[in-house]
Amino acid sequence: MLSAEKVKHLNQTQLAERWDVAEATLERWRSDGIGPVFMKIQGRVLYRAEDIETFESDSLRQSTSSAVGGAA
């Protein structure tokens, strides 16, 4: 888990490495609005540590049809 005190933001390359996905996947998710929220500052895409952790928590599943805690 990221420590908000140590790492405040990850760039696209760092997040792709963390999740073992292609950078193109993150680009597509941004375009489709299905990934974690992000910031765009002077053309640079950055993800806040707390937003990454929230997205990961929201993605937890007990089965393919139900989220942890019964959330949709």
Backbone hydrogen bonds in HBPLUS format (Angstrom, degrees):
<---DONOR---> <-ACCEPTOR-->    atom                        ^
c    i                          cat <-CA-CA->   ^        H-A-AA   ^      H-
h    n   atom  resd res      DA  || num        DHA   H-A  angle D-A-AA Bond
n    s   type  num  typ     dist DA aas  dist angle  dist       angle   num
A0006-LYS N   A0003-SER O   2.98 MM   3  5.35 128.5  2.26 106.9 120.1     1
A0007-VAL N   A0003-SER O   2.85 MM   4  5.90 169.0  1.86 177.4 178.6     2
A0049-ALA N   A0008-LYS O   2.93 MM  41  5.28 158.8  1.97 131.5 132.6     3
A0010-LEU N   A0047-TYR O   2.80 MM  37  5.18 153.2  1.87 145.8 154.7     4
A0047-TYR N   A0010-LEU O   2.79 MM  37  5.18 159.5  1.83 154.2 161.3     5
A0015-LEU N   A0011-ASN O   3.02 MM   4  6.29 162.3  2.05 159.0 164.1     6
A0016-ALA N   A0012-GLN O   2.92 MM   4  6.04 159.2  1.96 150.4 156.6     7
A0017-GLU N   A0013-THR O   3.02 MM   4  6.24 153.5  2.09 145.9 152.7     8
A0018-ARG N   A0014-GLN O   2.94 MM   4  6.17 156.4  1.99 144.9 151.8     9
A0019-TRP N   A0015-LEU O   3.00 MM   4  6.20 159.2  2.04 153.4 157.0    10
A0020-ASP N   A0016-ALA O   2.81 MM   4  5.58 111.3  2.28 133.4 150.1    11
A0021-VAL N   A0016-ALA O   2.98 MM   5  5.01 156.1  2.04 139.4 146.2    12
A0020-ASP N   A0017-GLU O   3.27 MM   3  4.85 146.3  2.39  91.6 101.4    13
A0025-THR N   A0022-ALA O   2.95 MM   3  5.24 135.6  2.15 103.0 115.1    14
A0027-GLU N   A0023-GLU O   2.99 MM   4  6.34 155.0  2.05 149.9 157.6    15
A0028-ARG N   A0024-ALA O   2.90 MM   4  6.11 155.4  1.96 144.5 150.7    16
A0029-TRP N   A0025-THR O   2.86 MM   4  6.12 160.6  1.90 151.8 157.5    17
A0030-ARG N   A0026-LEU O   2.91 MM   4  6.15 157.5  1.96 147.8 153.3    18
A0031-SER N   A0027-GLU O   3.05 MM   4  6.29 158.9  2.10 144.9 150.6    19
A0032-ASP N   A0028-ARG O   2.84 MM   4  6.07 152.4  1.91 151.8 159.9    20
A0033-GLY N   A0029-TRP O   2.72 MM   4  5.69 117.9  2.11 141.4 157.3    21
A0034-ILE N   A0029-TRP O   3.00 MM   5  5.05 152.2  2.08 137.2 141.8    22
A0033-GLY N   A0030-ARG O   3.28 MM   3  5.00 143.1  2.42  91.3 101.8    23
A0039-MET N   A0046-LEU O   2.77 MM   7  5.17 168.1  1.78 161.1 164.5    24
A0046-LEU N   A0039-MET O   2.89 MM   7  5.17 161.6  1.92 146.5 151.3    25
A0041-ILE N   A0044-ARG O   2.87 MM   3  5.17 151.0  1.95 150.7 151.9    26
A0044-ARG N   A0041-ILE O   2.90 MM   3  5.17 165.0  1.92 117.4 121.0    27
A0051-ASP N   A0048-ARG O   3.04 MM   3  5.27 124.4  2.36 102.3 116.7    28
A0052-ILE N   A0048-ARG O   3.05 MM   4  6.40 152.7  2.13 155.2 163.4    29
A0053-GLU N   A0049-ALA O   3.02 MM   4  6.28 165.6  2.04 155.0 158.4    30
A0054-THR N   A0050-GLU O   2.96 MM   4  6.08 150.6  2.05 138.1 146.2    31
A0055-PHE N   A0051-ASP O   2.97 MM   4  6.10 161.6  2.01 143.9 148.6    32
A0056-GLU N   A0052-ILE O   2.90 MM   4  6.17 158.7  1.95 151.1 157.3    33
A0057-SER N   A0053-GLU O   2.92 MM   4  6.11 159.7  1.96 145.8 151.4    34
A0058-ASP N   A0054-THR O   2.85 MM   4  6.06 160.3  1.89 152.4 158.1    35
A0059-SER N   A0055-PHE O   3.05 MM   4  6.14 122.8  2.39 136.2 150.2    36
A0059-SER N   A0056-GLU O   3.12 MM   3  5.07 140.0  2.29  95.5 107.3    37
A0060-LEU N   A0057-SER O   3.26 MM   3  5.53 167.9  2.28 109.6 113.1    38
A0068-VAL N   A0060-LEU O   3.28 MM   8  5.71 161.6  2.31 117.7 118.6    39
A0062-GLN N   A0066-SER O   3.01 MM   4  5.92 155.7  2.07 148.2 155.9    40
A0063-SER N   A0066-SER O   3.40 MM   3  5.36 161.5  2.43 148.7 146.5    41
A0070-GLY N   A0067-ALA O   3.11 MM   3  5.36 148.7  2.21 132.1 128.8    42
